[in-house]
Amino acid sequence: MPIASWMQQKRSLIFIFILLAATLPVLLLISWPFITSFILAAVIAIIVNPVKEWLSRRIHRPTLATFLTTLAVVTLLGIFLTIAGFSITREVTNLYNALSQRSLEEGGWPALATATVDRAVDILATRLPLDKEAIRIELMDRMKAASSYLLSNVGIAVGEVTNFVITGFLVTIFLYFLLKYGKDWIARLTALSPLESRTAKGLLRTIHDSVVANVNGMLVVALAQGVLLIVGFWFVGVQSPVLWGALGGLASIVPVIGALLVWVPVAVGFLVMGAYWKALILGLWGFLVVGSADNILRPIVVGAREKQHPMLVALATIGGTFAFGALGILLGPLMVSLVAALLKEIQHLVTAGEIAQENGRKEEGINAGSQA
């Protein structure tokens, strides 16, 4: 190739890279509202892609296999969420009716709240060296603050339901196209990358293994905490312990605070109803046993596949959750694994370069000796 032509191509490449660097921030702003849906769809696609490939080999029609796989995933998730929604609504309605009946017996909701606070104050005042009236005022203030918080977030909850529906629709669309064109997109990105084929495949394998490991970790923790919550709810006499235990297992997807969202309200309900021993037993069971399952099992399961220390995986999960929300459960360990893979690749390249330099020096020595 003539030097002038090569210089022209080089200038064109530099200009294109500058233009691409300038447009990427704008593209990121445009795509940011859809990033959560895309990541969720990518995770689901990685998990169900073997099913799609198997179905494609059986019916010899990749497009139909992609459609059927997407339809099956959306249908199963829709059925599960619908059943869970109806069950939660029924149980919450029963709980509200029970509390309403209790409030009528006490003389109304304010009287029930006052009586509950008085009983709690009597218990605390007999065991703690604190002023009874000070405890009562503090508890009433806390209850008022909690009530105000719940009322102020009703609109937010309704908005979150709408966002959930929109996110589900976008996830369905992204899932279909990722299953259909995902391999081609990855192949094109790999071809555009300046990395060697071996390095690119290694990094992609790291991402795949991290996603699979974290999904396995979530499933194991959800199953373990669900079973433990079922046992705890059954022991203290909660109605429909299997349902509430299953919901607690589902909530455990969110590390540290997940299962708390289910068993803490139940313990508070026992406290309001005057069942103090049940509230205490459930609280101890939830903190000491159910909570430990998340902190122990998730790092072990994830770290075993990613070859990372369980403590590092736990810290990455917690830090990722604080940084990115629920997506941090996946992104935290994924970033740690990706950085570890990059450092390993750097070490490999440095070692290969040193070996090449050493071989070059040896060849120079041999050539010099032969010339002498």
KAWO-V702179 format. One record per residue. RES is the residue in three letters. SS is DSSP state (helix for helix, strand for strand, loop for the rest). OMEGA is omega in whole degrees, 0 to 359 (999 if undefined). NEAR is the number of other ideal C-beta (glycine too) atoms within 12 Angstrom. Layout:
res: [RES	RES]
ss: [SS	SS]
omega: [OMEGA	OMEGA]
near: [NEAR	NEAR]
This chain:
res: [MET	PRO	ILE	ALA	SER	TRP	MET	GLN	GLN	LYS	ARG	SER	LEU	ILE	PHE	ILE	PHE	ILE	LEU	LEU	ALA	ALA	THR	LEU	PRO	VAL	LEU	LEU	LEU	ILE	SER	TRP	PRO	PHE	ILE	THR	SER	PHE	ILE	LEU	ALA	ALA	VAL	ILE	ALA	ILE	ILE	VAL	ASN	PRO	VAL	LYS	GLU	TRP	LEU	SER	ARG	ARG	ILE	HIS	ARG	PRO	THR	LEU	ALA	THR	PHE	LEU	THR	THR	LEU	ALA	VAL	VAL	THR	LEU	LEU	GLY	ILE	PHE	LEU	THR	ILE	ALA	GLY	PHE	SER	ILE	THR	ARG	GLU	VAL	THR	ASN	LEU	TYR	ASN	ALA	LEU	SER	GLN	ARG	SER	LEU	GLU	GLU	GLY	GLY	TRP	PRO	ALA	LEU	ALA	THR	ALA	THR	VAL	ASP	ARG	ALA	VAL	ASP	ILE	LEU	ALA	THR	ARG	LEU	PRO	LEU	ASP	LYS	GLU	ALA	ILE	ARG	ILE	GLU	LEU	MET	ASP	ARG	MET	LYS	ALA	ALA	SER	SER	TYR	LEU	LEU	SER	ASN	VAL	GLY	ILE	ALA	VAL	GLY	GLU	VAL	THR	ASN	PHE	VAL	ILE	THR	GLY	PHE	LEU	VAL	THR	ILE	PHE	LEU	TYR	PHE	LEU	LEU	LYS	TYR	GLY	LYS	ASP	TRP	ILE	ALA	ARG	LEU	THR	ALA	LEU	SER	PRO	LEU	GLU	SER	ARG	THR	ALA	LYS	GLY	LEU	LEU	ARG	THR	ILE	HIS	ASP	SER	VAL	VAL	ALA	ASN	VAL	ASN	GLY	MET	LEU	VAL	VAL	ALA	LEU	ALA	GLN	GLY	VAL	LEU	LEU	ILE	VAL	GLY	PHE	TRP	PHE	VAL	GLY	VAL	GLN	SER	PRO	VAL	LEU	TRP	GLY	ALA	LEU	GLY	GLY	LEU	ALA	SER	ILE	VAL	PRO	VAL	ILE	GLY	ALA	LEU	LEU	VAL	TRP	VAL	PRO	VAL	ALA	VAL	GLY	PHE	LEU	VAL	MET	GLY	ALA	TYR	TRP	LYS	ALA	LEU	ILE	LEU	GLY	LEU	TRP	GLY	PHE	LEU	VAL	VAL	GLY	SER	ALA	ASP	ASN	ILE	LEU	ARG	PRO	ILE	VAL	VAL	GLY	ALA	ARG	GLU	LYS	GLN	HIS	PRO	MET	LEU	VAL	ALA	LEU	ALA	THR	ILE	GLY	GLY	THR	PHE	ALA	PHE	GLY	ALA	LEU	GLY	ILE	LEU	LEU	GLY	PRO	LEU	MET	VAL	SER	LEU	VAL	ALA	ALA	LEU	LEU	LYS	GLU	ILE	GLN	HIS	LEU	VAL	THR	ALA	GLY	GLU	ILE	ALA	GLN	GLU	ASN	GLY	ARG	LYS	GLU	GLU	GLY	ILE	ASN	ALA	GLY	SER	GLN	ALA]
ss: [loop	loop	helix	helix	helix	helix	helix	helix	helix	helix	helix	helix	helix	helix	helix	helix	helix	helix	helix	helix	helix	helix	helix	helix	helix	helix	helix	helix	helix	helix	helix	helix	helix	helix	helix	helix	helix	helix	helix	helix	helix	helix	helix	helix	helix	helix	helix	helix	helix	helix	helix	helix	helix	helix	helix	helix	helix	helix	helix	loop	loop	helix	helix	helix	helix	helix	helix	helix	helix	helix	helix	helix	helix	helix	helix	helix	helix	helix	helix	helix	helix	helix	helix	helix	helix	helix	helix	helix	helix	helix	helix	helix	helix	helix	helix	helix	helix	helix	helix	helix	helix	helix	helix	helix	helix	helix	loop	loop	helix	helix	helix	helix	helix	helix	helix	helix	helix	helix	helix	helix	helix	helix	helix	helix	helix	helix	helix	loop	loop	loop	loop	helix	helix	helix	helix	helix	helix	helix	helix	helix	helix	helix	helix	helix	helix	helix	helix	helix	helix	helix	helix	helix	loop	helix	helix	helix	helix	helix	helix	helix	helix	helix	helix	helix	helix	helix	helix	helix	helix	helix	helix	helix	helix	helix	helix	helix	helix	helix	helix	helix	helix	helix	helix	helix	helix	helix	helix	helix	helix	helix	helix	helix	loop	loop	loop	loop	helix	helix	helix	helix	helix	helix	helix	helix	helix	helix	helix	helix	helix	helix	helix	helix	helix	helix	helix	helix	helix	helix	helix	helix	helix	helix	helix	helix	helix	helix	helix	helix	helix	helix	helix	helix	helix	helix	helix	helix	loop	loop	loop	loop	helix	helix	helix	helix	helix	helix	helix	helix	helix	helix	helix	loop	loop	loop	loop	loop	loop	loop	loop	helix	helix	helix	helix	helix	helix	helix	helix	helix	helix	helix	helix	helix	helix	loop	loop	helix	helix	helix	helix	helix	helix	helix	helix	helix	helix	helix	helix	helix	helix	helix	helix	helix	helix	helix	helix	helix	helix	helix	helix	helix	helix	helix	helix	helix	helix	helix	loop	loop	loop	helix	helix	helix	helix	helix	helix	helix	helix	helix	helix	helix	helix	helix	helix	helix	helix	helix	helix	helix	helix	helix	helix	helix	helix	helix	helix	helix	helix	helix	helix	helix	helix	helix	helix	helix	helix	helix	helix	helix	helix	helix	helix	helix	helix	helix	helix	helix	helix	helix	helix	helix	helix	helix	helix	helix	helix	helix	helix	helix	helix	helix	helix	loop]
omega: [178	182	181	179	179	178	177	178	179	177	179	179	179	179	180	179	177	179	178	179	179	183	182	177	178	178	179	178	180	185	186	180	183	188	180	180	182	180	178	179	179	179	180	180	179	183	187	180	175	177	179	179	179	180	179	178	181	185	177	177	186	181	178	178	177	180	181	178	178	180	180	180	182	180	180	178	179	179	181	182	179	179	179	180	179	180	179	180	181	182	178	177	178	178	179	179	179	178	177	178	178	179	177	179	181	180	179	182	178	179	178	179	180	180	178	179	180	179	179	179	179	181	182	183	180	184	182	179	182	179	184	181	178	177	182	180	181	180	179	178	179	179	178	179	179	179	179	180	180	180	181	182	177	178	178	179	178	177	179	177	178	178	179	179	180	178	178	178	179	178	179	180	180	181	181	183	177	178	184	187	186	181	179	179	180	179	180	178	178	179	179	183	177	182	173	181	180	181	180	179	178	179	177	178	177	178	180	182	180	180	180	181	181	176	176	178	178	181	180	180	179	179	182	181	176	180	180	178	177	179	180	179	179	183	182	173	176	176	182	181	180	180	182	176	178	177	176	176	178	180	182	174	175	185	174	187	188	183	178	182	182	188	178	176	178	178	177	177	175	180	179	181	179	179	189	181	177	178	180	181	180	178	178	179	181	183	189	186	183	180	180	181	179	184	183	189	185	179	181	183	181	182	181	181	182	182	178	179	181	179	178	178	179	179	179	179	180	179	178	179	178	184	188	183	183	180	179	175	178	187	181	177	179	179	178	180	180	178	178	178	178	178	178	180	177	178	180	181	179	179	179	179	178	179	180	178	179	177	178	178	179	180	178	178	179	181	180	179	180	178	179	999]
near: [9	8	9	10	11	12	13	14	15	15	14	14	14	14	14	14	16	13	14	15	14	13	15	14	12	13	15	14	12	12	18	14	14	22	23	27	29	25	31	34	33	32	34	34	37	33	27	33	31	17	23	35	20	15	25	23	13	15	17	10	16	24	19	19	27	30	23	25	36	32	21	23	32	28	15	17	24	19	14	17	20	15	18	24	19	15	23	25	15	18	28	22	15	20	25	16	15	22	26	16	15	24	22	14	16	23	13	15	21	16	16	25	27	21	23	32	31	22	25	30	25	19	23	22	21	13	13	15	10	17	13	21	14	16	25	26	16	21	29	22	15	18	25	17	14	19	17	13	14	15	13	12	14	14	12	14	15	12	13	14	16	14	17	21	17	18	27	24	20	26	31	30	21	32	38	30	24	34	40	28	19	30	22	15	19	24	16	13	18	21	13	13	17	11	21	15	14	16	22	23	19	24	29	26	23	31	30	29	28	39	35	31	39	44	31	27	41	35	23	28	42	35	26	31	46	35	26	36	46	29	26	37	38	22	20	30	20	36	21	23	27	20	30	42	35	29	36	46	35	31	33	40	37	31	40	31	24	34	45	26	26	40	43	27	29	40	34	27	31	31	28	31	28	23	24	23	18	27	31	18	27	40	27	20	33	41	23	16	25	43	31	21	36	43	29	24	32	47	34	25	31	44	31	21	27	39	20	34	19	25	18	24	39	31	27	39	47	26	21	31	28	20	17	22	19	27	29	28	43	43	31	36	48	37	30	35	38	28	21	27	30	20	16	19	24	16	14	19	19	14	14	17	14	14	14	14	14	14	14	14	14	14	14	14	14	13	12	11	10	9	8	7]
